[in-house]
Amino acid sequence: MKNKVIDGHLHIEAFYGEEGCFIDSFEKYRNEAGIANYNICAIPCLTGNANEISSAANNIQCAFYKLAHPDVFVHACLEHFAKEIPETIDEGFDYVTQYKELMEIGFDGIKMLEGKPTYHKRIGKNLLHPELMRFYAEVENDNTHIVFHVNDPETFWDPNEVSEEHKNIGWFYGDGTFATHDELYSQAEAVLEAFPNAAITLAHFYFCGDTPEKLQALLDKYPNLCVDITPGTEMYNSFEAKHDFYRDFFEKNSKRILVGTDGAHPLPARFPIWCMDRLYRFIATSDVVSAFDDKPLTGLALSEEASANILYKNFERRVSAQAKPINKDALKAYINKYLPTITAENTLAEINKLIEKYL
Ligand SMILES: [Zn+2]
């Protein structure tokens, strides 16, 4: 790759994968793809989820990752202890307190998955809960970066359009128990309305591949708002179908778009390596390649300046040119406080190994 690149959207979802322990998992990707740096986003999995890594445990993993690789960026997530956010959260575990603890540890931003229909349902389907509103206010005040996943492709609500594959992992939302596509948009936009200067990056192009005018209106209204183009493979079909329109859109909005691959340990490095190659060629070249779902994707060949904005400058502007250091005392305090909330025994055992090695 000719340009500098920062992948803004990676995850750690296990302790071990076929390429070994999570602690070095993205270094192979960095070296082989030639990217400059990357950002790992913790996932608010909710305690008791299938893979038994709670949000707090995932934050702890990400913090240790940064102790092992101090130049890497990490975004933390909030822990939700209940299936639904209670009217008031126990003191000391409210979101503002959690947020302050995480910032003190040395996280570079916050990742929210609470707008994805599945997680949204688990927190009680309300992005405007007063406890969350207090948290957004702090984040806006500090200009802390949030990667915010809101919504999913509209086809996931349609029983005739959703794929079997998505159905099988619980991503069919048309059974009446999830918020609708429109409700999710209106809740998220009410958050933007209330906190118009928050440094929010909406993940996956805000699922607006077919409705770019909707996204453009938001970008025009909120100057600190950005989107990432982490696939969401369906958006690339829209980009390809309206190639000339999107070349202009990307050039014009180049200061508002970030890149990410959604690479996730324990999956092997070849996935983000392949994905970033596609994204890079889409942004910076005119190459025609076989990309997502084996469909052709024609590079936009954006200007040098627009390419640099999208590939790394926007991330550096919004987060920092340099990752924050980890404060070991703050990390120890966080572990001591949250360890009793982690129930999975193998997770506890792995965290204890990390403590011995790194703290
Ligand atoms: Zn993601």
Residues whose N, C-alpha, C, O or C-beta is under 5 A from the ligand:
A	BS01	ZN	D262
